[in-house]
Amino acid sequence: MTSNQSTITEEWVLGPENTPFYTKRWAPKDEEPNACILFVHGFAEHIARYDKFFTLLSSPPHSLHITAFDQRGHGRTSHTPLTGDSVEVQRWKKEGKTVKLEKNGKRRTGGWAKALPDIEWFVKRESEVAKGLGKKLFLHGFSMGGAEVLAFATRPHPPPSPETVKLLSGIISGGPLIRQTKPASSIQVKAGSFAAGLGLGNILIPTPMDYSHLSHNDEINELCKSDPFCEQTGSLRGVADMLNGGISLDAPTAWNSWPEDLPLLVYHGGEDNICDPGTAKRFGEKVRAKDKKVEIIEGMYHEVHNELSPTPENLAKTIADWVHARAGSSQPSVVAGTQDQGGIDTAVEEGAQSAAVGQSKL
């Protein structure tokens, strides 16, 4: 599938634990990419929701090569998994490979004990792709995935290994779920964690959400609400790890564990009703990175990339310019349109080479 200036390819990959993962790539159609990005999506969603935004990021002038995978329990990896009759499975078996087919894995993620090794496996894989292209690799996550990529660089012990983290030229965290804007009660979280610890981690629980809190784009919100892959349900283990793991990032132990030479970009909607922007800003202020930048995007909700135009276009410019500057291609992108329908000034503070924490009105 192609857009005017971007090519999208789909592939099933035999990943960690011999599990088939659904993946997509977005790449510039007629030119070399400026850099490579591995993307990690959020809770109760899937990578196809990023087609429009990643087509924008992979097209000129940004020209980034982006790879993403549906995490365990999510999207096509677990909602419509491969079967023994699938062409890919038949091919792998003919090649003598062991294939562990998904069984009743919908919404059952295995928590961070599975998520972090999965991300490490894909980082290693995509580092080889980037190496083959002669480009640098960046890790980008959003919401739950935004917290997971922050955790990826701050774990006190593997996974990931320090050698894997060194394969990255920077990390981008969008709207990270460090703390909820309206937190679940500590009693609920502790009870869920306790139950998961007793071996009940695969029990599914409802995780209700007001879809109007996603963005100001009603069309996108309604599409998410009606998407069966976005059903608001999670496993006890997955939800407990998501909440407890996020909270663990809001502490000196995490801030001081960040590799000093690993660049960090954090962006967050200033009016996010799902994930607390204050904790994202605090992470950016406290984290031990010499090269860091935080953009609190005033007036925007959780899914900044799905807001009304020109916010996604300007977010793409912010991300691409930041990546280009650290990938040896520092020429800034030019994006038309500097005001939205409400006349909001969309100028973005630059100064990305320094440790900057600022506000913008993308």
C-alpha positions in Angstrom: 0.0 0.0 0.0 1.4 3.4 -0.9 0.6 7.0 -0.4 1.9 9.7 -2.7 5.2 9.9 -1.0 5.3 7.0 1.5 5.2 3.2 1.2 3.5 1.0 3.9 4.4 -2.7 4.2 2.9 -5.3 6.4 4.7 -8.4 7.7 4.2 -11.2 10.2 7.4 -11.7 12.2 8.4 -14.8 14.2 9.4 -12.9 17.3 10.5 -13.7 20.9 9.3 -17.0 22.3 8.6 -18.1 18.8 5.4 -15.9 18.8 4.1 -14.4 15.6 3.9 -10.6 15.8 2.1 -8.4 13.3 4.3 -5.5 12.1 4.1 -2.5 9.7 6.7 -0.3 8.2 6.3 3.2 6.8 9.1 4.5 4.7 9.8 7.3 2.2 8.8 6.1 -1.3 11.5 7.5 -3.6 14.4 8.4 -1.3 16.6 7.2 1.5 15.3 7.7 5.0 17.0 10.2 7.3 16.8 7.8 10.3 14.9 4.8 11.6 12.4 4.6 14.4 10.9 1.6 16.3 7.5 2.5 17.7 5.7 1.0 20.7 1.9 1.7 20.9 -0.4 2.3 23.8 -2.9 0.4 25.9 -6.0 -1.1 24.2 -5.0 0.1 20.7 -3.0 -1.0 17.7 -0.5 0.2 15.1 -3.0 0.7 12.3 -4.3 3.7 14.2 -1.0 5.5 13.3 -1.3 5.1 9.5 -2.0 8.8 8.9 0.5 10.2 11.3 3.3 7.8 10.3 2.6 8.4 6.6 3.2 12.1 7.4 6.4 11.3 9.3 7.8 9.0 6.6 7.1 11.4 3.7 9.3 14.3 2.6 10.5 16.5 4.1 10.7 14.3 7.3 11.5 11.1 5.5 11.8 8.8 8.5 11.7 5.0 8.3 9.2 3.7 11.0 8.6 0.2 12.2 5.9 -0.8 14.7 4.4 -4.0 16.1 1.1 -5.0 17.7 2.1 -5.9 21.3 1.1 -9.1 23.0 -2.6 -9.0 23.9 -3.2 -6.2 21.3 -4.2 -5.7 17.7 -3.8 -8.4 15.1 -1.0 -10.1 17.1 -3.6 -11.4 19.6 -7.1 -10.4 18.3 -6.7 -12.0 14.9 -3.6 -14.2 15.4 -2.1 -16.5 12.8 -3.3 -20.1 12.8 -1.8 -23.4 11.8 -3.2 -22.9 8.3 -1.6 -19.5 7.8 0.9 -19.2 4.9 3.5 -17.7 7.2 3.2 -20.5 9.7 3.5 -23.2 7.0 6.6 -21.5 5.6 8.2 -21.2 9.1 7.6 -24.9 9.8 9.0 -25.9 6.5 12.1 -23.9 7.5 12.3 -26.1 10.6 11.3 -23.2 13.0 9.2 -23.7 16.1 6.0 -21.6 16.1 4.0 -20.9 19.2 0.5 -20.0 18.1 -1.5 -17.5 20.1 -4.4 -19.1 22.1 -6.8 -17.0 24.0 -4.3 -14.1 24.2 -6.7 -11.3 23.6 -5.9 -8.5 26.2 -3.5 -10.8 28.0 -0.2 -9.1 27.7 1.9 -10.9 30.3 2.8 -7.5 31.7 6.2 -5.9 31.7 7.9 -9.3 32.1 6.9 -9.9 28.5 6.7 -6.4 27.1 10.3 -5.3 27.9 12.0 -8.4 26.4 9.7 -8.0 23.3 10.8 -4.4 22.9 14.5 -5.5 23.3 14.1 -8.2 20.6 12.6 -5.7 18.2 15.3 -3.1 19.0 18.0 -5.6 18.1 16.2 -6.5 14.9 15.6 -3.0 13.8 19.2 -2.0 14.7 20.3 -4.4 12.0 17.8 -2.8 9.6 19.1 0.6 10.4 22.7 -0.6 10.1 22.0 -1.9 6.7 20.6 1.5 5.7 23.5 3.3 7.3 21.1 5.1 9.6 20.7 5.7 13.3 17.9 4.1 15.3 15.5 5.8 17.7 12.9 4.3 20.0 9.5 6.0 20.2 6.5 5.1 22.4 3.1 6.5 23.1 1.0 6.4 26.3 1.5 3.0 27.8 4.2 2.6 25.2 5.6 6.0 26.2 6.2 4.7 29.7 7.6 1.4 28.5 10.3 3.2 26.4 11.2 5.3 29.4 11.4 2.1 31.5 13.5 0.5 28.8 16.4 2.9 29.5 16.1 2.9 33.3 15.7 -0.8 34.4 18.1 -1.7 37.2 18.8 -5.1 35.6 18.1 -6.8 32.2 16.0 -6.9 30.2 17.1 -4.9 28.3 20.9 -5.3 28.5 23.0 -2.1 28.6 24.4 -3.2 25.2 20.9 -3.1 23.7 20.2 0.3 25.0 23.5 1.5 23.5 22.1 0.6 20.0 19.7 3.6 20.4 20.5 7.1 19.4 17.6 8.6 21.3 14.2 7.9 22.9 10.9 9.7 22.2 8.1 9.4 24.7 4.7 10.8 23.8 2.0 11.3 26.5 3.7 8.7 28.8 1.5 6.9 31.3 3.6 7.7 34.3 0.6 8.7 36.5 -3.0 8.9 35.6 -4.6 12.4 35.5 -7.4 10.9 37.7 -5.7 8.0 39.4 -7.3 4.7 40.3 -7.5 4.2 44.0 -4.4 2.8 45.7 -6.6 0.0 47.2 -7.8 -1.0 43.7 -4.2 -1.1 42.3 -2.8 -3.0 45.3 -5.7 -5.5 45.2 -5.1 -6.1 41.5 -1.4 -6.5 41.9 -2.0 -8.9 44.8 -4.4 -11.0 42.7 -2.0 -11.0 39.8 0.7 -12.2 42.1 -1.4 -15.1 43.1 -1.5 -16.4 39.6 -4.7 -14.6 38.5 -2.9 -12.2 36.2 -4.8 -13.4 33.1 -8.2 -12.5 34.5 -9.8 -9.7 32.4 -11.2 -6.5 33.9 -13.0 -3.5 32.4 -11.0 -0.3 32.0 -13.7 2.2 31.1 -12.7 5.5 29.4 -14.3 8.6 28.1 -13.4 8.5 24.4 -13.9 12.3 24.1 -10.8 12.7 26.2 -8.6 11.2 23.4 -8.5 14.4 21.2 -10.6 17.3 19.9 -11.1 15.3 16.7 -14.6 13.8 17.2 -14.2 11.6 14.0 -11.1 9.9 15.3 -12.6 9.5 18.8 -15.7 7.7 17.4 -13.5 5.5 15.2 -11.6 4.4 18.2 -14.8 3.8 20.2 -16.2 1.5 17.5 -12.9 -0.3 16.9 -13.1 -3.9 18.3 -9.3 -3.8 18.7 -9.7 -0.8 21.1 -12.1 -2.5 23.5 -11.4 -1.0 27.0 -10.5 -4.3 28.8 -7.2 -5.5 30.2 -5.7 -8.3 32.2 -5.0 -7.9 35.9 -1.2 -8.4 35.3 -1.2 -6.0 32.3 -3.1 -3.2 34.0 -1.2 -3.6 37.4 2.2 -3.5 35.6 1.1 -0.5 33.5 0.0 1.5 36.6 2.7 0.4 39.0 5.5 0.5 36.4 4.4 4.0 35.4 4.5 5.2 39.0 8.0 3.7 39.4 9.2 6.2 36.8 8.2 9.1 39.0 11.1 8.7 41.4 14.8 9.5 41.7 15.8 5.8 41.2 14.4 6.0 37.6 15.7 9.6 36.9 19.2 8.7 38.0 19.3 5.5 36.1 19.0 7.2 32.7 22.2 6.9 30.6 23.6 10.4 30.5 24.5 10.3 26.9 21.1 9.0 25.6 19.0 11.9 24.2 15.4 12.2 25.3 12.4 14.0 23.8 9.1 14.0 25.8 5.9 15.5 24.4 2.5 15.7 26.1 -0.8 17.4 25.7 -1.2 20.1 28.3 -4.9 19.3 28.9 -4.5 15.5 28.9 -7.3 14.0 30.9 -5.9 10.5 30.8 -2.1 10.7 31.5 -0.9 13.4 33.8 1.3 15.9 31.9 2.8 17.2 35.2 4.6 13.9 35.8 6.0 13.9 32.3 7.3 17.4 32.7 8.8 16.4 36.1 10.5 13.3 34.5 12.0 15.6 31.9 13.3 18.1 34.5 14.7 15.5 36.8 16.1 12.8 34.5 19.9 12.5 34.2 20.2 13.1 30.5 22.5 15.7 29.1 20.5 16.2 26.0 16.7 16.4 26.8 13.7 18.3 25.6 10.1 18.4 26.9 7.2 19.9 25.0 4.0 20.5 26.9 1.5 21.2 24.1 -1.0 23.7 25.5 -4.7 23.0 25.1 -4.3 19.6 23.6 -5.7 16.3 24.9 -4.1 12.8 25.1 -3.6 11.8 21.4 -1.7 14.9 20.1 -1.0 13.1 16.9 -4.8 12.7 16.3 -5.7 16.3 17.1 -7.2 18.6 14.4 -4.9 20.1 11.9 -2.3 21.7 12.0 -1.4 20.1 15.4 -0.3 16.7 14.0 1.7 18.4 11.2 3.6 20.5 13.7 4.1 17.6 16.0 5.6 15.7 13.1 7.9 18.6 12.5 9.0 18.7 16.1 9.8 15.0 16.2 11.5 15.0 12.8 13.6 18.0 13.5 14.7 16.5 16.8 15.6 13.2 15.2 17.4 14.8 12.2 19.5 16.9 14.6 20.7 13.7 16.2 21.0 11.6 13.1 23.4 13.9 11.3 20.6 15.5 9.2 19.9 18.8 11.0 18.1 20.7 8.3 14.8 21.7 9.8 11.6 20.6 8.1 9.2 23.2 6.7 5.5 22.7 7.5 2.8 25.0 6.0 0.2 26.5 8.3 1.0 28.2 11.6 -2.4 28.7 13.0 -5.3 26.4 13.7 -9.0 27.3 13.3 -9.0 29.1 16.6 -6.0 31.3 15.7 -3.7 29.6 18.2 0.0 30.5 17.5 1.8 27.2 16.8 5.4 28.3 17.0 7.6 25.7 18.6 10.6 26.5 20.8 13.7 25.0 19.3 17.0 24.7 21.2 16.8 21.0 21.1 20.5 20.5 21.5 20.3 21.7 25.1 18.4 20.5 28.1 15.1 22.3 27.5 11.7 22.1 29.2 9.2 24.3 27.5 5.7 24.8 26.4 4.3 25.2 22.9 1.0 25.5 21.2 1.3 22.9 18.5 
